[in-house]
Amino acid sequence: MAKARRVEISTVYAGKNISGQINRFMKSFTYDDVASGASDSVSISLRDDEKLWMGAWYPGKGDRMTSSVAFINWYKDDSRRVLHCGSFQVDDLSFNGRPNTGTIKAVSVPQSSSFNAEERTKTWESVTVAQIAEEIAKRAGIELYYEAESISIKSIEQDAQTDCKFLYSLCQAYGLAMKVYANKIVIFDEEKYEKKAAVLTIRESDMESWSYDTTIAGTYTGATFAFTDPNDEQEYAIDIGGGDRILTINVTADSIHDAELKGIAKLNNENKKDTTMSVTIMANPAIVAGITVQIAELGKLNGKYYVDKVRTKVAGGSKSTMTLTLHRVTARIKNASVRAVEAIKEEKKAEGTQYTIVSGDTLWGIARRFLGKGVRYVEIYNLNKDVIEAAAKAHGKSSSSNGHWIWPGTVLTIPAA
């Protein structure tokens, strides 16, 4: 006879193991594992009929705790798999009744208050993203794992921002993912993680519930923006990708290359909304944010998806589910072209303007008006020979006599002045 599945929460609070108390009074446990852009968090809801948690066991905001979830007999008898949630700081307490219930919420921020509380103003010059992250991690007293290409920055302003907020925004600007976990800062290239092999396949038959959405709104085939290079003070037009759904963006950068990197990052960040899924399954400790999974048994919805977030919920001591927030892995748009705006204006001039002939017009008069000299009518005739001769024949003439005969309504292209 198979042994019953069960879940145990292990919690060390302010250096003291309180796992027994947590499991005894626990109503629910929720762990949010986020790939990038936000802190991981835990929320523990506890029965408090004896008023212990609101009394002698009352938690303190700012206290440190670590949590893990053990899955026992989950896949086979006598098996034990542990999901390590990490280290957290208590930031919210709430109580309500009846029945009396308390909820402890905590987030994965480092112990150093300077990282997430102290606002700082600083101009960073001639550095890389990795060097900025190294200094911030050292100041917070935590480790840094940097898994991305080296990105050079000539100058950037940290303007009354905490180190945490500034570093998150910096990583997002360059298309990098950042995660704060277990007293570590992890910065990585999300695209490289998307390209990794799927960790497992999730079939429709494995799902307790699911939802799927694909949209054109807010997704793009390309992007465009104008940028003034501070090095030569020239204005450039930068186009990324192409097609008919073009995102117009604003970018502040210290070089053309810097502008390209930021433009590409903005475009591809928007396009992660293209196809998304939410899937709830029986908890599986092999699934964490930042991996890829294969979705199967859903027809055209099938494919490779990146895990943006995992919410692990434990209700009581025997049931645990995971809700996965996913986006479909697609090829990122990275081809960019750069042209000087002045050159584009000259090109447009060279393309000429359109003019519709009216009664009384002659090619000589049109040339004098647009090109400054009547004798340049030959240029207009040569550029528009086909349409001028077609109009002459339509009016019963064998030819226009080299532009002598022209008719109202004929549209001419005027060459550049």
Phi, psi and omega per residue, in radians:
M1 nan 2.255 -3.089
A2 -1.163 2.475 3.105
K3 -1.363 2.603 -3.088
A4 -1.238 2.450 3.038
R5 -1.205 2.559 3.021
R6 -2.653 2.785 -3.096
V7 -2.191 2.372 3.076
E8 -2.169 2.362 3.089
I9 -1.701 2.224 3.065
S10 -1.852 2.199 -3.089
T11 -2.395 2.230 3.007
V12 -1.950 2.072 -3.031
Y13 -2.027 2.087 -3.140
A14 0.892 0.691 3.096
G15 1.486 -0.025 -3.094
K16 -2.001 2.322 3.126
N17 -1.328 1.980 -3.135
I18 -2.034 0.451 -3.095
S19 -1.008 -0.678 3.141
G20 -1.067 -0.807 -3.135
Q21 -1.145 -0.714 -3.130
I22 -1.090 -0.870 -3.097
N23 -1.179 -0.525 3.141
R24 -1.196 -0.719 -3.022
F25 -1.829 -0.043 -2.993
M26 -1.176 2.289 2.965
K27 -1.664 -0.723 3.106
S28 -2.782 2.723 3.112
F29 -2.357 2.273 3.138
T30 -2.249 2.280 3.108
Y31 -2.171 2.124 3.090
D32 -1.800 2.049 3.118
D33 -1.883 1.966 -3.016
V34 -1.951 2.290 -3.096
A35 -1.157 -0.701 -3.089
S36 -2.862 2.650 2.975
G37 1.647 -0.160 3.132
A38 -2.714 2.799 3.128
S39 -1.367 2.564 2.935
D40 -1.118 2.771 -3.132
S41 -2.661 2.769 3.003
V42 -2.247 2.636 3.053
S43 -2.407 2.152 -3.110
I44 -2.077 2.079 3.107
S45 -1.756 2.254 -2.992
L46 -2.241 2.424 2.981
R47 -1.207 2.490 -3.114
D48 -2.461 0.780 3.123
D49 -1.036 -0.568 -3.107
E50 -1.541 0.037 3.100
K51 1.011 0.577 3.108
L52 -1.347 -0.770 -3.077
W53 -1.226 -0.498 3.075
M54 -1.605 0.065 3.136
G55 -2.100 -1.928 -3.047
A56 -1.126 -0.501 -3.115
W57 -1.682 0.253 -3.057
Y58 -0.981 2.127 -3.131
P59 -1.267 2.777 3.109
G60 -1.979 2.331 3.085
K61 -1.077 2.343 -3.091
G62 1.687 -0.219 3.087
D63 -1.121 2.651 3.141
R64 -1.739 2.530 3.084
M65 -2.618 2.650 3.009
T66 -2.137 2.567 -3.118
S67 -2.409 2.626 2.992
S68 -2.571 2.802 -3.125
V69 -2.134 2.171 3.114
A70 -1.795 2.220 3.104
F71 -1.809 1.968 -3.011
I72 -1.914 2.345 -3.070
N73 0.996 0.565 -2.967
W74 -1.297 -0.812 -3.123
Y75 -1.950 -0.427 3.057
K76 -2.723 2.810 -3.122
D77 -1.023 2.457 3.076
D78 1.134 0.317 3.059
S79 -1.583 2.677 3.125
R80 -2.530 2.019 3.098
R81 -2.067 2.376 -3.064
V82 -2.032 2.304 3.025
L83 -1.809 1.934 -3.131
H84 -1.481 2.033 -3.066
C85 -1.472 -0.571 3.097
G86 2.013 -2.870 -3.088
S87 -1.856 2.438 -3.025
F88 -2.393 2.817 3.045
Q89 -2.078 2.223 3.140
V90 -1.132 2.188 -3.118
D91 -2.236 -0.081 -3.119
D92 -2.710 2.340 3.075
L93 -2.240 2.411 3.065
S94 -2.521 2.596 3.115
F95 -2.365 2.572 3.044
N96 -2.673 2.904 -3.133
G97 -2.811 2.994 -0.235
R98 -1.691 2.668 -0.050
P99 -1.182 2.720 -3.107
N100 -1.163 2.222 -3.114
T101 -2.435 2.433 3.066
G102 -2.138 2.579 3.124
T103 -2.259 2.206 3.080
I104 -1.836 2.198 3.082
K105 -2.089 2.433 -3.094
A106 -2.524 2.650 -3.105
V107 -2.184 2.727 -3.053
S108 -1.535 1.290 3.050
V109 -1.950 2.642 3.130
P110 -1.109 2.841 3.139
Q111 -1.138 -0.553 -3.131
S112 -1.167 2.133 3.140
S113 -1.226 -0.344 -3.116
S114 -1.130 -0.465 -3.076
F115 -1.236 -0.721 -2.978
N116 -2.096 0.041 -3.071
A117 -2.250 -0.644 -3.053
E118 -1.470 2.081 3.101
E119 -1.388 2.445 -3.024
R120 -2.328 2.489 3.030
T121 -2.080 2.175 -3.093
K122 -2.754 2.512 3.001
T123 -1.768 2.049 3.113
W124 -1.633 2.216 -3.091
E125 -2.255 2.443 3.091
S126 0.876 1.007 -3.118
V127 -2.309 3.008 2.976
T128 -1.928 2.858 3.085
V129 -1.029 -0.690 -3.135
A130 -1.104 -0.699 3.139
Q131 -1.168 -0.677 3.059
I132 -1.072 -0.817 -3.135
A133 -1.094 -0.666 3.130
E134 -1.094 -0.766 -3.135
E135 -1.149 -0.725 3.139
I136 -1.141 -0.764 3.132
A137 -1.101 -0.726 3.135
K138 -1.099 -0.716 3.139
R139 -1.134 -0.596 -3.135
A140 -1.469 -0.165 3.133
G141 1.271 0.582 -3.130
I142 -2.262 2.922 -3.117
E143 -1.449 2.713 3.062
L144 -2.152 2.307 2.974
Y145 -2.066 2.023 -3.095
Y146 -2.024 2.003 -3.097
E147 -2.176 1.231 -3.136
A148 -2.768 2.972 3.103
E149 -1.178 2.726 3.079
S150 -1.275 2.240 -3.141
I151 -2.100 2.055 -3.109
S152 -1.553 2.479 3.125
I153 -2.254 2.209 3.136
K154 -1.283 -0.813 3.139
S155 -2.799 2.401 3.080
I156 -2.627 2.527 -3.053
E157 -1.816 2.210 2.920
Q158 -1.683 1.826 -2.946
D159 -1.887 1.721 3.112
A160 0.866 0.861 3.125
Q161 -2.161 2.594 2.988
T162 -1.199 2.755 3.093
D163 -1.024 -0.666 -3.120
C164 -1.101 -0.897 -3.110
K165 -1.128 -0.739 -3.130
F166 -1.100 -0.777 -3.098
L167 -1.192 -0.675 3.058
Y168 -1.021 -0.843 -3.092
S169 -1.163 -0.630 3.116
L170 -1.103 -0.809 3.134
C171 -1.102 -0.754 3.137
Q172 -1.085 -0.672 -3.120
A173 -1.068 -0.524 -3.113
Y174 -1.846 0.219 3.075
G175 1.299 0.407 3.107
L176 -1.759 2.637 3.068
A177 -1.692 2.548 3.118
M178 -2.366 2.347 -3.134
K179 -2.353 2.356 3.038
V180 -1.829 2.071 -2.994
Y181 -2.631 2.258 3.024
A182 0.854 0.875 -3.132
N183 1.013 0.661 3.059
K184 -2.362 2.591 2.907
I185 -1.845 2.153 3.115
V186 -2.027 2.109 3.101
I187 -2.064 2.226 -3.060
F188 -2.566 2.813 3.096
D189 -1.478 1.861 -3.061
E190 -1.064 -0.591 -3.136
E191 -1.062 -0.693 3.119
K192 -1.132 -0.639 3.105
Y193 -1.213 -0.620 3.090
E194 -1.101 -0.528 -3.094
K195 -1.410 -0.203 -3.141
K196 -1.202 2.711 3.139
A197 -1.085 2.553 3.105
A198 -1.082 2.397 -3.125
V199 -1.260 -0.614 3.135
L200 -2.801 2.941 3.087
T201 -1.847 2.275 3.072
I202 -1.895 2.026 -3.127
R203 -1.645 2.755 3.115
E204 -0.982 -0.605 3.141
S205 -1.195 -0.295 3.093
D206 -1.493 -0.222 -2.961
M207 -1.585 2.347 3.002
E208 -1.397 -0.615 3.056
S209 -2.799 2.810 3.108
W210 -2.785 2.775 3.011
S211 -2.523 2.654 -3.046
Y212 -2.408 2.463 3.094
D213 -2.545 2.311 3.001
T214 -2.276 2.432 -2.998
T215 -2.553 2.659 2.976
I216 -1.620 -0.582 -3.099
A217 -1.009 2.222 3.094
G218 1.399 0.111 3.073
T219 -2.128 2.689 -2.911
Y220 -2.465 2.685 3.061
T221 -1.632 -0.181 3.141
G222 -2.990 3.087 3.137
A223 -2.522 2.732 3.109
T224 -2.522 2.563 3.056
F225 -2.833 2.721 3.060
A226 -1.729 2.521 -3.050
F227 -2.539 2.275 3.076
T228 -1.714 2.016 -3.100
D229 -1.319 2.072 -3.119
P230 -1.172 -0.255 -3.116
N231 -1.327 -0.653 3.126
D232 -2.160 0.028 3.119
E233 1.022 0.409 3.065
Q234 -1.655 2.557 3.098
E235 -1.635 2.363 -3.114
Y236 -2.180 2.598 2.999
A237 -1.821 2.183 -3.116
I238 -2.007 2.172 3.116
D239 -2.021 2.350 3.115
I240 -2.097 2.284 -3.115
G241 1.189 -2.512 -3.130
G242 -3.081 -2.612 3.133
G243 1.479 -2.861 -3.013
D244 -1.903 -0.055 3.089
R245 -1.942 1.584 -3.004
I246 -1.849 2.237 3.104
L247 -1.583 2.159 3.059
T248 -1.635 2.153 -3.030
I249 -2.231 2.923 3.023
N250 -2.037 2.349 -3.117
V251 -2.365 2.288 2.978
T252 -1.870 2.177 -3.059
A253 -2.604 2.942 -3.113
D254 -1.865 0.084 3.058
S255 -2.892 2.933 3.098
I256 -1.086 -0.771 3.138
H257 -1.059 -0.753 3.113
D258 -1.058 -0.733 3.127
A259 -1.130 -0.701 3.101
E260 -1.061 -0.819 -3.139
L261 -1.011 -0.798 -3.102
K262 -1.218 -0.675 3.108
G263 -1.121 -0.773 3.112
I264 -1.077 -0.727 3.135
A265 -1.093 -0.770 -3.132
K266 -1.095 -0.788 -3.113
L267 -1.081 -0.848 -3.074
N268 -1.267 -0.464 3.045
N269 -1.161 -0.695 3.077
E270 -1.100 -0.686 -3.027
N271 -1.318 -0.128 3.060
K272 -1.175 -0.261 3.106
K273 -1.444 -0.067 -3.033
D274 -0.961 -0.937 3.136
T275 -2.393 2.092 -3.090
T276 -2.271 2.727 3.066
M277 -2.434 2.691 2.937
S278 -2.211 2.191 -3.043
V279 -2.290 2.271 3.064
T280 -1.928 2.202 -3.109
I281 -2.355 2.974 2.964
M282 -1.091 2.419 -3.055
A283 -0.960 2.426 3.112
N284 -2.364 1.926 -3.068
P285 -1.132 -0.139 3.083
A286 -1.362 -0.232 -3.080
I287 -1.692 2.135 3.069
V288 -2.368 2.815 3.101
A289 -1.127 2.452 3.111
G290 1.763 -0.060 3.061
I291 -1.728 3.056 3.014
T292 -2.021 2.614 3.091
V293 -2.283 2.764 3.080
Q294 -1.812 2.209 3.072
I295 -1.655 2.302 -3.076
A296 -2.347 2.872 3.108
E297 1.192 0.394 3.113
L298 -2.206 0.531 3.052
G299 1.034 -2.232 -3.087
K300 -1.264 -0.103 3.065
L301 -1.429 -0.240 -3.127
N302 -1.050 2.742 3.054
G303 2.656 -3.076 3.136
K304 -1.605 2.273 -3.098
Y305 -2.235 2.571 3.094
Y306 -1.692 2.417 -3.099
V307 -1.565 1.866 3.126
D308 -1.420 -0.572 -3.079
K309 -2.721 2.515 3.045
V310 -2.197 2.145 3.037
R311 -1.887 1.942 3.111
T312 -1.686 2.165 3.139
K313 -2.080 2.326 3.061
V314 -2.063 2.138 3.108
A315 -2.024 2.013 -3.060
G316 1.230 -2.577 -3.071
G317 -2.042 0.127 -3.051
S318 -2.283 -0.259 -3.083
K319 -2.066 2.285 3.091
S320 -2.523 2.311 3.126
T321 -2.169 2.800 3.002
M322 -2.161 2.320 3.003
T323 -1.914 2.086 -3.065
L324 -1.777 2.292 3.000
T325 -1.764 2.113 -2.956
L326 -2.214 2.681 2.871
H327 -2.280 2.508 -3.103
R328 -1.182 2.419 3.110
V329 -1.407 2.099 3.085
T330 -2.289 2.833 3.117
A331 -1.127 2.314 3.138
R332 -1.425 2.586 3.125
I333 -1.529 2.081 -3.039
K334 -2.306 -0.132 -3.126
N335 -1.360 2.220 -3.094
A336 -2.243 2.548 3.049
S337 -2.193 2.514 -3.082
V338 -2.207 2.260 3.092
R339 -2.392 2.483 3.081
A340 -1.202 2.351 -3.098
V341 -1.067 -0.684 3.131
E342 -1.073 -0.670 3.114
A343 -1.143 -0.655 3.122
I344 -1.125 -0.730 3.124
K345 -1.078 -0.722 3.125
E346 -1.125 -0.680 3.102
E347 -1.066 -0.735 -3.127
K348 -1.159 -0.642 3.071
K349 -1.100 -0.746 -3.112
A350 -1.133 -0.481 3.131
E351 -1.217 -0.328 3.119
G352 1.460 2.946 3.099
T353 -1.971 2.871 3.141
Q354 -1.710 2.456 3.090
Y355 -2.440 2.341 3.115
T356 -1.778 2.149 -3.104
I357 -1.101 2.404 3.053
V358 -2.071 2.913 -3.122
S359 -1.003 2.315 3.132
G360 1.688 -0.173 -3.140
D361 -1.252 2.586 2.909
T362 -2.266 2.732 3.107
L363 -1.093 -0.627 3.098
W364 -1.047 -0.811 -3.136
G365 -1.151 -0.688 3.124
I366 -1.139 -0.724 3.134
A367 -1.115 -0.721 3.138
R368 -1.128 -0.683 -3.117
R369 -1.190 -0.802 -3.019
F370 -1.639 -0.559 -3.019
L371 -1.951 -0.070 3.052
G372 1.592 -0.333 -3.129
K373 -2.443 2.302 3.138
G374 -1.118 -0.558 -3.101
V375 -1.082 -0.285 -3.136
R376 -1.408 0.164 3.089
Y377 -1.034 -0.469 -3.141
V378 -1.049 -0.670 3.129
E379 -1.114 -0.724 3.128
I380 -1.144 -0.752 3.140
Y381 -1.083 -0.826 -3.095
N382 -1.090 -0.668 -3.133
L383 -1.240 -0.472 -3.033
N384 -2.089 0.370 -3.030
K385 -0.938 -0.780 -3.070
D386 -1.084 -0.810 -3.088
V387 -1.266 -0.604 3.133
I388 -1.166 -0.779 -3.129
E389 -1.203 -0.609 3.104
A390 -1.138 -0.688 3.119
A391 -1.154 -0.681 3.131
A392 -1.097 -0.790 -3.137
K393 -1.158 -0.599 3.116
A394 -1.160 -0.391 3.126
H395 -1.800 0.329 3.011
G396 1.505 0.147 3.109
K397 -1.635 2.588 3.086
S398 -1.320 -0.467 3.068
S399 -2.791 3.014 3.118
S400 -1.562 -0.027 -3.072
S401 1.021 0.934 3.107
N402 0.997 0.679 3.045
G403 1.619 0.078 3.105
H404 -1.188 -0.704 3.133
W405 -1.706 2.032 3.038
I406 -2.334 2.747 -3.030
W407 -2.265 2.493 3.079
P408 -0.939 2.502 3.113
G409 1.687 -0.286 3.105
T410 -1.297 2.271 -3.122
V411 -1.658 2.144 -3.129
L412 -1.900 2.577 2.962
T413 -1.701 2.155 -3.122
I414 -1.612 2.193 3.125
P415 -1.153 2.915 -3.132
A416 -1.068 2.494 -3.108
A417 -1.185 nan nan
